[in-house]
């Protein structure tokens, strides 16, 4: 049986690898175009099934890019917290994941011909990290409390 932290740890590593690939997508444009094409098709299918038009709308209050950055780093931080909780403090996880985000933002113009550093992206990343760790921390406490209550009968 896999340790309960192994799956989130593997998922976090894969997730960070995907974020890195997407961040420097012009180094492999064919792959990036195929991935984004698939994501757009899935998004369109979901919209059709829900009868909604939510992708690429100009009336959405924040840019789609900022929402994407928030979501990516929310997931990355939550997975990292689940993998490392109890071994590393939540603050250390926030600092670490935020640091990775900062390195990626700074490296983009140096390693990519089509990407550049944007402070708004970094801010969205940081908010996603903080909220992701917060939700994961609260969620694990709620589930632990519920499990202990069930055990007591």
mmCIF file of the C-alpha atoms, coordinates in Angstrom:
data_MODEL
# 
_entry.id   MODEL 
# 
loop_
_atom_site.group_PDB 
_atom_site.id 
_atom_site.type_symbol 
_atom_site.label_atom_id 
_atom_site.label_alt_id 
_atom_site.label_comp_id 
_atom_site.label_asym_id 
_atom_site.label_entity_id 
_atom_site.label_seq_id 
_atom_site.pdbx_PDB_ins_code 
_atom_site.Cartn_x 
_atom_site.Cartn_y 
_atom_site.Cartn_z 
_atom_site.occupancy 
_atom_site.B_iso_or_equiv 
_atom_site.pdbx_formal_charge 
_atom_site.auth_seq_id 
_atom_site.auth_comp_id 
_atom_site.auth_asym_id 
_atom_site.auth_atom_id 
_atom_site.pdbx_PDB_model_num 
ATOM 1   C CA . UNK A 1 1   ? 0.000   0.000  0.000   1.00 0.00 ? 1   UNK A CA 1 
ATOM 2   C CA . UNK A 1 2   ? 1.315   3.443  -0.921  1.00 0.00 ? 2   UNK A CA 1 
ATOM 3   C CA . UNK A 1 3   ? 1.940   5.842  1.892   1.00 0.00 ? 3   UNK A CA 1 
ATOM 4   C CA . UNK A 1 4   ? -0.804  8.490  2.061   1.00 0.00 ? 4   UNK A CA 1 
ATOM 5   C CA . UNK A 1 5   ? 1.741   11.230 1.354   1.00 0.00 ? 5   UNK A CA 1 
ATOM 6   C CA . UNK A 1 6   ? 3.283   9.521  -1.672  1.00 0.00 ? 6   UNK A CA 1 
ATOM 7   C CA . UNK A 1 7   ? 0.423   10.283 -4.063  1.00 0.00 ? 7   UNK A CA 1 
ATOM 8   C CA . UNK A 1 8   ? 0.295   14.026 -3.250  1.00 0.00 ? 8   UNK A CA 1 
ATOM 9   C CA . UNK A 1 9   ? 4.102   14.183 -3.426  1.00 0.00 ? 9   UNK A CA 1 
ATOM 10  C CA . UNK A 1 10  ? 4.198   12.570 -6.867  1.00 0.00 ? 10  UNK A CA 1 
ATOM 11  C CA . UNK A 1 11  ? 1.268   14.722 -8.013  1.00 0.00 ? 11  UNK A CA 1 
ATOM 12  C CA . UNK A 1 12  ? 3.014   17.887 -6.781  1.00 0.00 ? 12  UNK A CA 1 
ATOM 13  C CA . UNK A 1 13  ? 6.242   17.002 -8.604  1.00 0.00 ? 13  UNK A CA 1 
ATOM 14  C CA . UNK A 1 14  ? 4.394   16.212 -11.835 1.00 0.00 ? 14  UNK A CA 1 
ATOM 15  C CA . UNK A 1 15  ? 2.387   19.397 -11.436 1.00 0.00 ? 15  UNK A CA 1 
ATOM 16  C CA . UNK A 1 16  ? 5.507   21.541 -11.021 1.00 0.00 ? 16  UNK A CA 1 
ATOM 17  C CA . UNK A 1 17  ? 7.024   19.868 -14.082 1.00 0.00 ? 17  UNK A CA 1 
ATOM 18  C CA . UNK A 1 18  ? 3.910   20.671 -16.133 1.00 0.00 ? 18  UNK A CA 1 
ATOM 19  C CA . UNK A 1 19  ? 3.957   24.288 -14.917 1.00 0.00 ? 19  UNK A CA 1 
ATOM 20  C CA . UNK A 1 20  ? 7.606   24.515 -15.967 1.00 0.00 ? 20  UNK A CA 1 
ATOM 21  C CA . UNK A 1 21  ? 6.876   23.104 -19.409 1.00 0.00 ? 21  UNK A CA 1 
ATOM 22  C CA . UNK A 1 22  ? 3.933   25.436 -19.915 1.00 0.00 ? 22  UNK A CA 1 
ATOM 23  C CA . UNK A 1 23  ? 5.958   28.415 -18.697 1.00 0.00 ? 23  UNK A CA 1 
ATOM 24  C CA . UNK A 1 24  ? 8.629   27.810 -21.313 1.00 0.00 ? 24  UNK A CA 1 
ATOM 25  C CA . UNK A 1 25  ? 6.321   26.453 -24.024 1.00 0.00 ? 25  UNK A CA 1 
ATOM 26  C CA . UNK A 1 26  ? 8.025   28.187 -26.907 1.00 0.00 ? 26  UNK A CA 1 
ATOM 27  C CA . UNK A 1 27  ? 10.883  25.713 -26.501 1.00 0.00 ? 27  UNK A CA 1 
ATOM 28  C CA . UNK A 1 28  ? 8.470   22.964 -27.626 1.00 0.00 ? 28  UNK A CA 1 
ATOM 29  C CA . UNK A 1 29  ? 5.745   24.839 -29.549 1.00 0.00 ? 29  UNK A CA 1 
ATOM 30  C CA . UNK A 1 30  ? 4.125   21.784 -31.135 1.00 0.00 ? 30  UNK A CA 1 
ATOM 31  C CA . UNK A 1 31  ? 3.576   20.102 -27.785 1.00 0.00 ? 31  UNK A CA 1 
ATOM 32  C CA . UNK A 1 32  ? 2.301   23.296 -26.207 1.00 0.00 ? 32  UNK A CA 1 
ATOM 33  C CA . UNK A 1 33  ? -0.117  23.911 -29.073 1.00 0.00 ? 33  UNK A CA 1 
ATOM 34  C CA . UNK A 1 34  ? -1.473  20.350 -28.816 1.00 0.00 ? 34  UNK A CA 1 
ATOM 35  C CA . UNK A 1 35  ? -1.927  20.637 -25.045 1.00 0.00 ? 35  UNK A CA 1 
ATOM 36  C CA . UNK A 1 36  ? -3.654  24.042 -25.226 1.00 0.00 ? 36  UNK A CA 1 
ATOM 37  C CA . UNK A 1 37  ? -5.808  22.820 -28.115 1.00 0.00 ? 37  UNK A CA 1 
ATOM 38  C CA . UNK A 1 38  ? -6.945  19.879 -26.017 1.00 0.00 ? 38  UNK A CA 1 
ATOM 39  C CA . UNK A 1 39  ? -7.603  22.127 -23.002 1.00 0.00 ? 39  UNK A CA 1 
ATOM 40  C CA . UNK A 1 40  ? -9.684  24.474 -25.160 1.00 0.00 ? 40  UNK A CA 1 
ATOM 41  C CA . UNK A 1 41  ? -11.681 21.557 -26.618 1.00 0.00 ? 41  UNK A CA 1 
ATOM 42  C CA . UNK A 1 42  ? -12.389 20.178 -23.134 1.00 0.00 ? 42  UNK A CA 1 
ATOM 43  C CA . UNK A 1 43  ? -13.394 23.671 -21.966 1.00 0.00 ? 43  UNK A CA 1 
ATOM 44  C CA . UNK A 1 44  ? -15.695 24.067 -24.965 1.00 0.00 ? 44  UNK A CA 1 
ATOM 45  C CA . UNK A 1 45  ? -17.299 20.651 -24.318 1.00 0.00 ? 45  UNK A CA 1 
ATOM 46  C CA . UNK A 1 46  ? -17.929 21.603 -20.700 1.00 0.00 ? 46  UNK A CA 1 
ATOM 47  C CA . UNK A 1 47  ? -19.450 24.916 -21.797 1.00 0.00 ? 47  UNK A CA 1 
ATOM 48  C CA . UNK A 1 48  ? -21.732 23.178 -24.286 1.00 0.00 ? 48  UNK A CA 1 
ATOM 49  C CA . UNK A 1 49  ? -22.902 20.632 -21.710 1.00 0.00 ? 49  UNK A CA 1 
ATOM 50  C CA . UNK A 1 50  ? -23.500 23.326 -19.078 1.00 0.00 ? 50  UNK A CA 1 
ATOM 51  C CA . UNK A 1 51  ? -25.043 25.751 -21.542 1.00 0.00 ? 51  UNK A CA 1 
ATOM 52  C CA . UNK A 1 52  ? -22.572 28.405 -20.397 1.00 0.00 ? 52  UNK A CA 1 
ATOM 53  C CA . UNK A 1 53  ? -19.984 30.614 -22.025 1.00 0.00 ? 53  UNK A CA 1 
ATOM 54  C CA . UNK A 1 54  ? -17.235 31.128 -19.481 1.00 0.00 ? 54  UNK A CA 1 
ATOM 55  C CA . UNK A 1 55  ? -13.965 30.782 -21.387 1.00 0.00 ? 55  UNK A CA 1 
ATOM 56  C CA . UNK A 1 56  ? -12.363 33.873 -22.962 1.00 0.00 ? 56  UNK A CA 1 
ATOM 57  C CA . UNK A 1 57  ? -15.115 36.255 -21.872 1.00 0.00 ? 57  UNK A CA 1 
ATOM 58  C CA . UNK A 1 58  ? -14.284 39.926 -21.665 1.00 0.00 ? 58  UNK A CA 1 
ATOM 59  C CA . UNK A 1 59  ? -16.848 40.547 -18.899 1.00 0.00 ? 59  UNK A CA 1 
ATOM 60  C CA . UNK A 1 60  ? -15.066 38.291 -16.396 1.00 0.00 ? 60  UNK A CA 1 
ATOM 61  C CA . UNK A 1 61  ? -13.788 40.641 -13.663 1.00 0.00 ? 61  UNK A CA 1 
ATOM 62  C CA . UNK A 1 62  ? -10.207 39.318 -13.659 1.00 0.00 ? 62  UNK A CA 1 
ATOM 63  C CA . UNK A 1 63  ? -8.193  38.260 -16.626 1.00 0.00 ? 63  UNK A CA 1 
ATOM 64  C CA . UNK A 1 64  ? -8.328  34.590 -17.546 1.00 0.00 ? 64  UNK A CA 1 
ATOM 65  C CA . UNK A 1 65  ? -4.554  34.572 -17.147 1.00 0.00 ? 65  UNK A CA 1 
ATOM 66  C CA . UNK A 1 66  ? -4.736  35.697 -13.502 1.00 0.00 ? 66  UNK A CA 1 
ATOM 67  C CA . UNK A 1 67  ? -7.405  33.106 -12.736 1.00 0.00 ? 67  UNK A CA 1 
ATOM 68  C CA . UNK A 1 68  ? -5.219  30.456 -14.344 1.00 0.00 ? 68  UNK A CA 1 
ATOM 69  C CA . UNK A 1 69  ? -2.186  31.492 -12.313 1.00 0.00 ? 69  UNK A CA 1 
ATOM 70  C CA . UNK A 1 70  ? -4.239  31.465 -9.113  1.00 0.00 ? 70  UNK A CA 1 
ATOM 71  C CA . UNK A 1 71  ? -5.642  27.995 -9.902  1.00 0.00 ? 71  UNK A CA 1 
ATOM 72  C CA . UNK A 1 72  ? -2.274  26.491 -10.864 1.00 0.00 ? 72  UNK A CA 1 
ATOM 73  C CA . UNK A 1 73  ? -0.540  27.634 -7.716  1.00 0.00 ? 73  UNK A CA 1 
ATOM 74  C CA . UNK A 1 74  ? -3.548  26.842 -5.524  1.00 0.00 ? 74  UNK A CA 1 
ATOM 75  C CA . UNK A 1 75  ? -3.305  23.218 -6.655  1.00 0.00 ? 75  UNK A CA 1 
ATOM 76  C CA . UNK A 1 76  ? 0.501   23.147 -6.450  1.00 0.00 ? 76  UNK A CA 1 
ATOM 77  C CA . UNK A 1 77  ? 0.526   24.553 -2.906  1.00 0.00 ? 77  UNK A CA 1 
ATOM 78  C CA . UNK A 1 78  ? -2.296  22.300 -1.686  1.00 0.00 ? 78  UNK A CA 1 
ATOM 79  C CA . UNK A 1 79  ? -0.574  19.183 -3.067  1.00 0.00 ? 79  UNK A CA 1 
ATOM 80  C CA . UNK A 1 80  ? 2.739   20.268 -1.554  1.00 0.00 ? 80  UNK A CA 1 
ATOM 81  C CA . UNK A 1 81  ? 1.074   20.843 1.815   1.00 0.00 ? 81  UNK A CA 1 
ATOM 82  C CA . UNK A 1 82  ? -0.586  17.404 1.707   1.00 0.00 ? 82  UNK A CA 1 
ATOM 83  C CA . UNK A 1 83  ? 2.754   15.801 0.853   1.00 0.00 ? 83  UNK A CA 1 
ATOM 84  C CA . UNK A 1 84  ? 4.818   17.628 3.479   1.00 0.00 ? 84  UNK A CA 1 
ATOM 85  C CA . UNK A 1 85  ? 2.432   18.449 6.341   1.00 0.00 ? 85  UNK A CA 1 
ATOM 86  C CA . UNK A 1 86  ? 3.797   17.601 9.732   1.00 0.00 ? 86  UNK A CA 1 
ATOM 87  C CA . UNK A 1 87  ? 7.341   17.613 8.366   1.00 0.00 ? 87  UNK A CA 1 
ATOM 88  C CA . UNK A 1 88  ? 7.508   21.183 7.145   1.00 0.00 ? 88  UNK A CA 1 
ATOM 89  C CA . UNK A 1 89  ? 5.550   24.175 8.460   1.00 0.00 ? 89  UNK A CA 1 
ATOM 90  C CA . UNK A 1 90  ? 2.806   25.765 6.406   1.00 0.00 ? 90  UNK A CA 1 
ATOM 91  C CA . UNK A 1 91  ? 4.825   28.997 6.321   1.00 0.00 ? 91  UNK A CA 1 
ATOM 92  C CA . UNK A 1 92  ? 7.840   27.148 4.896   1.00 0.00 ? 92  UNK A CA 1 
ATOM 93  C CA . UNK A 1 93  ? 5.633   25.595 2.219   1.00 0.00 ? 93  UNK A CA 1 
ATOM 94  C CA . UNK A 1 94  ? 4.210   29.017 1.326   1.00 0.00 ? 94  UNK A CA 1 
ATOM 95  C CA . UNK A 1 95  ? 7.728   30.483 1.124   1.00 0.00 ? 95  UNK A CA 1 
ATOM 96  C CA . UNK A 1 96  ? 9.012   27.516 -0.916  1.00 0.00 ? 96  UNK A CA 1 
ATOM 97  C CA . UNK A 1 97  ? 6.201   27.390 -3.463  1.00 0.00 ? 97  UNK A CA 1 
ATOM 98  C CA . UNK A 1 98  ? 6.211   31.190 -3.742  1.00 0.00 ? 98  UNK A CA 1 
ATOM 99  C CA . UNK A 1 99  ? 9.971   31.000 -4.334  1.00 0.00 ? 99  UNK A CA 1 
ATOM 100 C CA . UNK A 1 100 ? 9.468   28.495 -7.163  1.00 0.00 ? 100 UNK A CA 1 
ATOM 101 C CA . UNK A 1 101 ? 6.872   30.831 -8.653  1.00 0.00 ? 101 UNK A CA 1 
ATOM 102 C CA . UNK A 1 102 ? 9.281   33.758 -8.425  1.00 0.00 ? 102 UNK A CA 1 
ATOM 103 C CA . UNK A 1 103 ? 12.103  31.816 -10.049 1.00 0.00 ? 103 UNK A CA 1 
ATOM 104 C CA . UNK A 1 104 ? 9.825   30.784 -12.917 1.00 0.00 ? 104 UNK A CA 1 
ATOM 105 C CA . UNK A 1 105 ? 8.609   34.365 -13.433 1.00 0.00 ? 105 UNK A CA 1 
ATOM 106 C CA . UNK A 1 106 ? 12.156  35.771 -13.413 1.00 0.00 ? 106 UNK A CA 1 
ATOM 107 C CA . UNK A 1 107 ? 13.483  32.988 -15.664 1.00 0.00 ? 107 UNK A CA 1 
ATOM 108 C CA . UNK A 1 108 ? 10.794  33.324 -18.321 1.00 0.00 ? 108 UNK A CA 1 
ATOM 109 C CA . UNK A 1 109 ? 12.339  36.237 -20.236 1.00 0.00 ? 109 UNK A CA 1 
ATOM 110 C CA . UNK A 1 110 ? 15.776  34.671 -19.898 1.00 0.00 ? 110 UNK A CA 1 
ATOM 111 C CA . UNK A 1 111 ? 14.833  31.200 -21.150 1.00 0.00 ? 111 UNK A CA 1 
ATOM 112 C CA . UNK A 1 112 ? 11.930  31.942 -23.460 1.00 0.00 ? 112 UNK A CA 1 
ATOM 113 C CA . UNK A 1 113 ? 11.536  34.052 -26.555 1.00 0.00 ? 113 UNK A CA 1 
ATOM 114 C CA . UNK A 1 114 ? 7.799   34.628 -26.153 1.00 0.00 ? 114 UNK A CA 1 
ATOM 115 C CA . UNK A 1 115 ? 7.274   34.907 -22.377 1.00 0.00 ? 115 UNK A CA 1 
ATOM 116 C CA . UNK A 1 116 ? 8.032   37.762 -20.049 1.00 0.00 ? 116 UNK A CA 1 
ATOM 117 C CA . UNK A 1 117 ? 7.936   38.460 -16.352 1.00 0.00 ? 117 UNK A CA 1 
ATOM 118 C CA . UNK A 1 118 ? 4.695   39.970 -15.068 1.00 0.00 ? 118 UNK A CA 1 
ATOM 119 C CA . UNK A 1 119 ? 4.170   41.198 -11.540 1.00 0.00 ? 119 UNK A CA 1 
ATOM 120 C CA . UNK A 1 120 ? 0.415   40.537 -11.862 1.00 0.00 ? 120 UNK A CA 1 
ATOM 121 C CA . UNK A 1 121 ? 1.150   36.862 -12.575 1.00 0.00 ? 121 UNK A CA 1 
ATOM 122 C CA . UNK A 1 122 ? 3.358   36.639 -9.508  1.00 0.00 ? 122 UNK A CA 1 
ATOM 123 C CA . UNK A 1 123 ? 0.699   38.291 -7.324  1.00 0.00 ? 123 UNK A CA 1 
ATOM 124 C CA . UNK A 1 124 ? -1.941  35.832 -8.577  1.00 0.00 ? 124 UNK A CA 1 
ATOM 125 C CA . UNK A 1 125 ? 0.510   32.977 -7.902  1.00 0.00 ? 125 UNK A CA 1 
ATOM 126 C CA . UNK A 1 126 ? 1.140   34.151 -4.326  1.00 0.00 ? 126 UNK A CA 1 
ATOM 127 C CA . UNK A 1 127 ? -2.574  34.494 -3.600  1.00 0.00 ? 127 UNK A CA 1 
ATOM 128 C CA . UNK A 1 128 ? -3.128  30.995 -5.004  1.00 0.00 ? 128 UNK A CA 1 
ATOM 129 C CA . UNK A 1 129 ? -0.318  29.610 -2.831  1.00 0.00 ? 129 UNK A CA 1 
ATOM 130 C CA . UNK A 1 130 ? -1.632  31.179 0.371   1.00 0.00 ? 130 UNK A CA 1 
ATOM 131 C CA . UNK A 1 131 ? -5.236  30.142 -0.270  1.00 0.00 ? 131 UNK A CA 1 
ATOM 132 C CA . UNK A 1 132 ? -4.173  26.640 -1.385  1.00 0.00 ? 132 UNK A CA 1 
ATOM 133 C CA . UNK A 1 133 ? -2.145  26.003 1.755   1.00 0.00 ? 133 UNK A CA 1 
ATOM 134 C CA . UNK A 1 134 ? -4.931  27.491 3.884   1.00 0.00 ? 134 UNK A CA 1 
ATOM 135 C CA . UNK A 1 135 ? -7.632  25.312 2.343   1.00 0.00 ? 135 UNK A CA 1 
ATOM 136 C CA . UNK A 1 136 ? -5.446  22.193 2.575   1.00 0.00 ? 136 UNK A CA 1 
ATOM 137 C CA . UNK A 1 137 ? -4.561  22.927 6.222   1.00 0.00 ? 137 UNK A CA 1 
ATOM 138 C CA . UNK A 1 138 ? -8.173  23.537 7.224   1.00 0.00 ? 138 UNK A CA 1 
ATOM 139 C CA . UNK A 1 139 ? -9.348  20.529 5.220   1.00 0.00 ? 139 UNK A CA 1 
ATOM 140 C CA . UNK A 1 140 ? -6.888  18.154 6.857   1.00 0.00 ? 140 UNK A CA 1 
ATOM 141 C CA . UNK A 1 141 ? -7.878  19.409 10.307  1.00 0.00 ? 141 UNK A CA 1 
ATOM 142 C CA . UNK A 1 142 ? -11.586 18.981 9.557   1.00 0.00 ? 142 UNK A CA 1 
ATOM 143 C CA . UNK A 1 143 ? -11.058 15.457 8.232   1.00 0.00 ? 143 UNK A CA 1 
ATOM 144 C CA . UNK A 1 144 ? -8.826  14.549 11.191  1.00 0.00 ? 144 UNK A CA 1 
ATOM 145 C CA . UNK A 1 145 ? -11.425 15.861 13.639  1.00 0.00 ? 145 UNK A CA 1 
ATOM 146 C CA . UNK A 1 146 ? -14.214 13.961 11.876  1.00 0.00 ? 146 UNK A CA 1 
ATOM 147 C CA . UNK A 1 147 ? -12.143 10.759 11.864  1.00 0.00 ? 147 UNK A CA 1 
ATOM 148 C CA . UNK A 1 148 ? -11.373 11.081 15.577  1.00 0.00 ? 148 UNK A CA 1 
ATOM 149 C CA . UNK A 1 149 ? -15.069 11.628 16.330  1.00 0.00 ? 149 UNK A CA 1 
ATOM 150 C CA . UNK A 1 150 ? -15.982 8.487  14.343  1.00 0.00 ? 150 UNK A CA 1 
ATOM 151 C CA . UNK A 1 151 ? -13.303 6.505  16.191  1.00 0.00 ? 151 UNK A CA 1 
ATOM 152 C CA . UNK A 1 152 ? -14.751 7.533  19.535  1.00 0.00 ? 152 UNK A CA 1 
ATOM 153 C CA . UNK A 1 153 ? -18.080 6.176  18.399  1.00 0.00 ? 153 UNK A CA 1 
# 
